[in-house]
Amino acid sequence: MWREPSTTMGRQPSLRHCLTTMASLLYQHGHALEAITVPHKGLDRETTNALSDSSPEWQRCQGVLERSDAATFNDQDRLILTPLGRGLLFDMFGKGAADCA
């Protein structure tokens, strides 16, 4: 059944766009990509708030990734990518980008 497209559909960034944007912003603010790809690491709320304050794009993309189950806060209340987010990152940038010793 055909549905009329939503007016907000074109405004929502894709998961891949958001992962790319977040990777770039992490680098620009002195963080390594592994900060969000390693499940026991992650970004604390102070850091995610600072990134949101410095870039509205960070806040928008963090929301998209969380609502899509590509990112979440771990048991230590740190933002990390879920297996879905890590898998997409792997597809986009290769294994070295998503895995760290």
Contacts in CASP RR format, 6 or more apart in sequence:
PFRMAT RR
TARGET T0000
AUTHOR 0000-0000-0000
METHOD contacts of the structure
MODEL  1
MWREPSTTMGRQPSLRHCLTTMASLLYQHGHALEAITVPHKGLDRETTNA
LSDSSPEWQRCQGVLERSDAATFNDQDRLILTPLGRGLLFDMFGKGAADC
A
12 64 0 8 1.000
13 21 0 8 1.000
13 60 0 8 1.000
13 61 0 8 1.000
13 64 0 8 1.000
15 64 0 8 1.000
15 65 0 8 1.000
15 68 0 8 1.000
15 70 0 8 1.000
15 85 0 8 1.000
15 88 0 8 1.000
16 88 0 8 1.000
16 92 0 8 1.000
17 61 0 8 1.000
18 60 0 8 1.000
18 61 0 8 1.000
18 62 0 8 1.000
18 64 0 8 1.000
18 65 0 8 1.000
18 70 0 8 1.000
19 61 0 8 1.000
19 65 0 8 1.000
19 70 0 8 1.000
19 85 0 8 1.000
19 88 0 8 1.000
19 89 0 8 1.000
19 92 0 8 1.000
20 92 0 8 1.000
21 57 0 8 1.000
21 58 0 8 1.000
21 61 0 8 1.000
22 36 0 8 1.000
22 58 0 8 1.000
22 61 0 8 1.000
22 62 0 8 1.000
22 65 0 8 1.000
23 33 0 8 1.000
23 89 0 8 1.000
23 93 0 8 1.000
23 97 0 8 1.000
25 51 0 8 1.000
25 55 0 8 1.000
25 57 0 8 1.000
25 58 0 8 1.000
26 32 0 8 1.000
26 33 0 8 1.000
26 35 0 8 1.000
26 36 0 8 1.000
26 51 0 8 1.000
27 33 0 8 1.000
29 50 0 8 1.000
29 51 0 8 1.000
29 54 0 8 1.000
31 43 0 8 1.000
31 47 0 8 1.000
33 89 0 8 1.000
33 97 0 8 1.000
34 41 0 8 1.000
34 100 0 8 1.000
35 41 0 8 1.000
35 42 0 8 1.000
35 43 0 8 1.000
36 42 0 8 1.000
36 43 0 8 1.000
36 71 0 8 1.000
36 79 0 8 1.000
36 80 0 8 1.000
36 81 0 8 1.000
37 80 0 8 1.000
37 81 0 8 1.000
37 86 0 8 1.000
37 89 0 8 1.000
37 97 0 8 1.000
37 98 0 8 1.000
37 99 0 8 1.000
37 100 0 8 1.000
38 80 0 8 1.000
38 100 0 8 1.000
39 74 0 8 1.000
39 80 0 8 1.000
40 74 0 8 1.000
40 76 0 8 1.000
41 78 0 8 1.000
41 80 0 8 1.000
42 74 0 8 1.000
42 76 0 8 1.000
42 78 0 8 1.000
42 79 0 8 1.000
42 80 0 8 1.000
43 51 0 8 1.000
43 78 0 8 1.000
43 79 0 8 1.000
43 80 0 8 1.000
44 77 0 8 1.000
44 78 0 8 1.000
44 79 0 8 1.000
45 77 0 8 1.000
45 79 0 8 1.000
48 58 0 8 1.000
48 62 0 8 1.000
48 79 0 8 1.000
51 58 0 8 1.000
51 59 0 8 1.000
51 62 0 8 1.000
52 58 0 8 1.000
52 59 0 8 1.000
52 62 0 8 1.000
62 71 0 8 1.000
62 79 0 8 1.000
63 71 0 8 1.000
65 71 0 8 1.000
65 81 0 8 1.000
65 85 0 8 1.000
66 72 0 8 1.000
68 84 0 8 1.000
69 82 0 8 1.000
69 84 0 8 1.000
70 81 0 8 1.000
70 82 0 8 1.000
70 84 0 8 1.000
70 85 0 8 1.000
70 88 0 8 1.000
71 79 0 8 1.000
71 80 0 8 1.000
71 81 0 8 1.000
71 82 0 8 1.000
71 85 0 8 1.000
72 79 0 8 1.000
72 80 0 8 1.000
72 82 0 8 1.000
73 79 0 8 1.000
73 80 0 8 1.000
74 80 0 8 1.000
81 89 0 8 1.000
81 98 0 8 1.000
86 98 0 8 1.000
87 98 0 8 1.000
89 97 0 8 1.000
89 98 0 8 1.000
90 97 0 8 1.000
90 98 0 8 1.000
90 99 0 8 1.000
END
